[in-house]
Structure formats: C-alpha cells, structure tokens
Amino acid sequence: MKKLSLLLLLPSLAMAAPVIPAGTLDQVLRAWMLASGALLTADGRLTHGVDSPGLADISSPERDLPRMLAGTGLEAVRQPDGSYLLRAMPVAPLPPAPPSSEAEIQALDRLPEIVAHAEPMSLYDAVSRFAVKGGAALRDTPQALTIVEADQIRDRSLLSMDDLLAYVPGVQPSLGEGNRDNAVFRGYNSSADFYLNGMRDDVQYFRDFYNIETVEVLKGPNAMALGRGGSGGAVNRVSKQAQWRDIGDADFLLGEWRQRRASVDVGTALNPQLAWRLNAVDENSGSFRNGAWLKRYGITPALAWRDGAATLVQASYEHFRDRRSTDRGVPSLNGRPVASDPSTFFGDPVNSHNGVEIDSLTLRLEHQLAPALRFSSQLHYAVYDKYYQNVFPGGMEDSTHVRMLGYGTRTRRSNLFYQAGVDATVDSGTLRHHLSAGIELGRQRADNARTTGYFDTLGTDVRFVSVPLAQPTFDLPVSFRPSATDMANASTATNAALYLQDQLTLSPQWQVVAGLRAERLDVAFRDIRNDLQLASHDRPLSPRMGVIYRPLPQLTLYASTSKAYALRVGEQLASLTLANQDLAPEIVRNREVGARWEDGDKLSASLSVYQLRRANVLVADPVNTGENELVEGQRGQGAELELSSRITSGWTINAGYAWQRSRLTATQSASSQTGAQMPYVPRQSLSLWSTHTLAAGLEGALGVIARSSMFSSTSNLVQLPGYARLDASLYYQITPHNRLQLRVENLFDRGYYASSYNDNNISPGTPRAVRISLHSRF
C-alpha cells in the first residue's frame, strides 16, 4: 500500500517542482508537459540520445521551448490546434542571386518542377521496444535486429511475409503447407513466432501490411523479452496509430494474372486531445498457378487521446478476412523437384483452399508519472477462425505417376494478453540505470480438429489416387471426414511472467543490458479422440546479458547471450501426449557478437556472428531399448551482414548477406540422422536493392535476391537448386501528390524453386510478373 501511495504522490511532486533539471531531452520535454499542461508531439528518433539543459523556471511555451532545445538542432513549431510539433531545425539557404537578363529569366521559367522528399532518418536511430524492454535505439540493442519501414514495403512492392523476409539476412521464408506464413530463423522453422505490437499473433495464416508502420525481425532467441517460443527469432509488426496530423494516402495496384489491390490510410486530429485514423485494404487476385486465386479485405479504425499530463491512450480494432487457394507445390524425383511448367497445379485446385477470419482489439495506455518514471500497459484480445483443406502430391509412385491425397484442419483460437510495465531512469554517481520492470499475463484457448479426404467414387475408404505426371491437375469428388486416427483436441494455456531489466550506462563508451524473466506456464489439454486429459506445468527462468562498447562515435561493438524455450504442447497448442507432458521444454541457447557502424546516411552497416545450440531434444536411448533420453539435438553457426549507403546524392544501396550452417547432432528419427543438415538453410544468401535518380521526378531501382542450394527436409535426399533473381522498378512523380510505379519481378524470367515444406511439397518461383501501382497523397 505504501508503494501505491508513493506512485500516486509522484505526479503531484513533479507538478510542484518549479525547476526542470538537465537530462535527456525526452525526460525534460515530458517533465515540461507534465508541469505546463502543454501538448507536444515528437518522433522518438529525434529525441533519443539527445541531452537538454533543462529549465530554471517555467513561463510560456514560446519562451520555454527554445531554452530546452538550445544546442539540440531542433525546434518546436506551433500547430493550428495549439499543440507543438518537434522537428529538425531547417538550414537557411543563401538567397539566390537575381536573374541578370531576360534570357536568364526565360531559362528559369523553363526549368522542370522538382519534387523534394524528406530523407528518412537512419534506421539505427529507430527505437524498438520489441528486442529490449523499455525501448532502445538499434545501435544500443545487443542482438541482430532488422527494421523494415512502411516506405520500404511500398517502394519494393512487398505484399507478403515471404516477400519481406527475402530481404532479411539469416531468415528464410518456407512453404507453410500452402496455407500460412512460415519463417526459418537461423535454422529454426516456425509458424508461430509472429507478433503484433509486441503481443503474440501466433495462429497460422497469411499476414498483410496494409495497416503496418514498421516490421521488426529479431534474429536469435530472447525469452527474457518474449517468453516462450522464438527459438531462432521472431517477427513483430507495428501497426499504424492515430496521430495529431493530417494523413491521406491511397494505393492502387494492377498486375498480371488479374491482380487487383487497393488500400487507403486516412486520419486527422479532431481537437488537441483526440485523433483518429482508418486503414483499409481490398484485394482480388489470380496467380501464375492454374486455378489458384486470392481474396482478402481488412479494416482497422484507430483512436488516440491525450491530455496535458503526459497521458496517452490508444485504441484500435481490426477485422481481417483472407480466402485463397491452398497450393502445396510440386513433388520431387531423383533428388530434385519434378520438372514441369511453373503454372501447372499438382492436385485438385477446386478442393484446395483455406481461409481465416480475425477480429482483434488492442488498448494501450502510457502515462508519465514523473520526469524519469513512465508507466505503460497494453491489452490485446483476438479471435481467430481458421480452416484449410487440400488435395496435394504425396510423392512419386514411379517415374510417370504421382500419388495424391487430401486432408483438412479447423482451428478456433482466442488470445487474451495483458502487459504492464514501469520504466525509470536513475542516476547514481557516474552510472545511469534505465530500469524496466513489469508483468505479462495471457490466456489462450484453442480447438483443433483434422479430417481426411476420401475419394468415395473410387471405392470405400479410398484415400489415395494415382494420376499421370503429364496431367497432375485433376478433379474428383472428395469428401472430408474424421478418420480413426485424425486428431481432435482442445487446450487452454495460461501464463504469468515477471521481468526486470537494467540498461546500465557505465560510461559514454560502455553499456550493459541485463535482465531476468520468471514465468509460470500451465497447459490443460484434452485429447478428444483418445478421451485423455493431459497437463503440463513449466516454470522457466530466462536470463539475458549484453555488453555494448562504443570506441568511436560511429562504431558500436556488442556481445550477448540469451536463450529460448519451446513447450512440449507445441507452438500451435496441439501436440501434448502422455509421453511428453512431464518433460522439460526444449531450450535453445544463443551466443552472439556483433558490430554496427553509423556515419549518417553515408554508410550504415551491421555485422553479427552467432552460435545456437538446442538442448532437451527427445531421442531414443541407444543403450536401453524402448527408453528415451533428452540430449543436445541441433547446432548452428552463422554470420549476417547488412548495409545501407548513399553512394551519391542520387544513388542509394541497401544490401544483406548471410552465411549459415545448421545440422543435427543427434539421431531423432529414421529420416533425421546425426549430421544431417537442417532444411531451408542455404549456406549463402544475398539481397540487394539499389535506387537511382534518373531525372527530375524519375527514379529507377534494381533488386537482387539470391541463395545457394538447400535441402527440403532433414532426410537430405532432395535438394532445391540455388538461384538468383533480378527485379526492377521505375518511379515517376506525376504531380507532387501522385507517384506511379512500374515493377517487374524476375526480369529475366528465370525458372527457380523458392521454398518447400518437405521433399514432395516444393514451391516454384514466380515467372516474370509486371505490376503497375499508383500512390496518391491527399
């Protein structure tokens, strides 16, 4: 009760303080808003790492703001609603000399119109709350993290998670049975390590970016920040929120195979306290695969409210619906994908489809309790209804016939998560502590059921059909119903976690990030088919340690250690059995060193070198027949490099490269032997995006995506050949508010295989595809 009284007293103490001491600019501005009641909007990238002299007394905004911002290179501009906007102070250009002749005047009149765009700040200035509790700039994050912003998503025409991950070194998209996003982080395959605003978004479906501000891709485990899962990394989508400025953007896209897509982003301030925003998308498209299609739409309204006491409340709701064909790709023959036309669908496209419907609500509260003390909380509730069914290739029966089978699943899930935390900055002599402490609570309820496809016109209980390789697309009546072995289960998972983290600044050169998470995880699992009631109870402790050294203002070096754990119930809460319910979770440990270089927009680069080890893997005891044991089962090493550079005023390059190796260190099944290389892990991968200014209002870009060969399963019997693909884009600024883009994917129409799910579900790459899009700002 005393602690609660102290927290309640802190705001009044801060309001009574007539002096705001020197400190970080963020602290000083928050303290000033708390004391003055004025409203100010600031991009966190502008204030991060900037100090302010503070204020000796508080008078008026016109007098206070210049004093607080003295020497920062920033200024506050009064807005029509009476609030203030923080921005970089413009550099006043020298006045041009007046024209000296009539000929010069006529020449000036003939000059083309030039449309100027504000250059984005370096991504190393971006602040992420995903990888480090309480938030940290990328340069102060002791772990590999890639941030992709909305402008990059639009300019590169990234319409899917697979498109985006192709530009992230160390992460490889994989074929999630043709019905979901799937990512391989440093050799660890996952369909559940996806987040929305730091909250779990772990149901299997295809995500969209229409309402997304940035995408953060964390590489390596970090259970201290995320909790369970994330053995190799995780993806966090940060949604667009209401802002106190006018927003008006619309995008229209047309492409080959009847691709049609439109999205809109609008919003404004209703008054100094209240703002709104609305994002929506609608898409109806075909595919280069015969008979395949896609239909989806989504809408996300958002509200934000603030007052003069540094309180911010945000609310958003999303309704999203996605329906599409389930395409499992092609089978393999003699260790390679079957040679076929990329457009040929293997299976029955009429009876192969999947869909998801999602309704989610997110509420967030931030309140500045005192100049160096902030409270934040977030509540997220989502309901998912997901199904898929497919008739697909199960492998080659011989060199001329393909074996086909079918099945379906249904998943209904509800996720309820709550986070609350306090961030405090404490100066102790020469040391500065940025402390973060909080709780996380969650409840997930899931119902899962599987059905088998039966070709009833061919006989009783016929589950397989053989079709000629020359004609693998077929249409037979098929019914989906439960077999004697199809799973049906229901589970409830609850978790409660406490965490404490310190970002400790020892000196201008040295910093330590240390944290510990204690968690309670309980799963109640009902195996409906076998009429069993199972349960698991785990109490993991998750430490995290990182050391950061900055020998030069531009150079940051770091070393870190972290771990993650995977529950026996599985990432989709559907895999608990009598044999594994009492086993400890699998554990993945990460050791990583890295470096970042930041020299304005001239060169930004990062390098990370890591080693991952997976322990507590269940394998058969080689000595005692019929017994099992827990051993180290997987080991991986790699290096990842990213760079962004402005070569000239009209030429920028973004590039990524990864070298990685991941293998099994223990035999886990007949098709997963010791020494086998992990699937979906090419030894080398490369991505490049180069943008050039060709003329006033005209830009061109070239993109390269390449990788070496990789295996499609741990059997190591089938190999996907390496490939390199060249993409190209042209951008033309029609008017100051309208931009036209022409994009050609796979410019040279190279045949390749993009990804796989197993040895007989291999996805062909897209042939040459042309898209034209219009971006309008109003």
ABEGO torsion letter per residue (X at the ends): XAAAAAAAAAAAAAAABABBBBEBAAAAAAAAAAAAGBBBBBBAAAABGBBBAEBABBBBAAAAAAAAABGAGBBBBBBAAGBBBBBBBBBBBBBBBBBABAAAAAAAAABBBBBBBBBBBBAAABBBAAABBGEBBAAABBBBBBBBBAAAAAAAGBABAAAAAAABBGBBBBBBGGABBBBBBGGBBBAABBBBGGBBBABBBBBBAAABABBBBBBEBBAAAAEBEGAAEBBBBBBBBBBBBBBBBBBBBBBBGGBBBBBBBBEBBABAABBBBBBBBBBBBBBABBGBBBBBBBBBBBBBBBBAAGBBBBBBBBBBBBBBBBBAEBBBBGGBBBBBBAABBBEBAAABBBBBBBBBBBBBBBBBABAABBBBBBBBBBBBBBBBBBBBBAEBABAABBBBBBBBBBBBBBBBBBBBBBBBBBBBEABBBBBBBBBBBBBBBBBBBBBBBBBAAAEBGBABBBBBAABABBBBBBBBBBBAABBBBBBBBBBBBBBBBBBBBABAABBBBBBBBBBBBBBBBBBAAAGBBBBBBBBBBBBBBBBBBBABAABBBBBBBBBBBBBAAEAAGAABBAAAAABBBBBBBBBBBBBBBBBEAABBBBBBBBBBBBBGBBBBBAABBGBBBBBBABBBBBBBBBBBBBABAABBBBBBBBBBBBBBABBABAABBBGBBBBGBBABBBBBBBBBBABBGBBBBBBBBBBBBBBABAAGABBBBBBBBBBBBBBBBABAABBBBBBBBGAAGBBBBABBABAABBBBBBBBBBBBBBBBBX
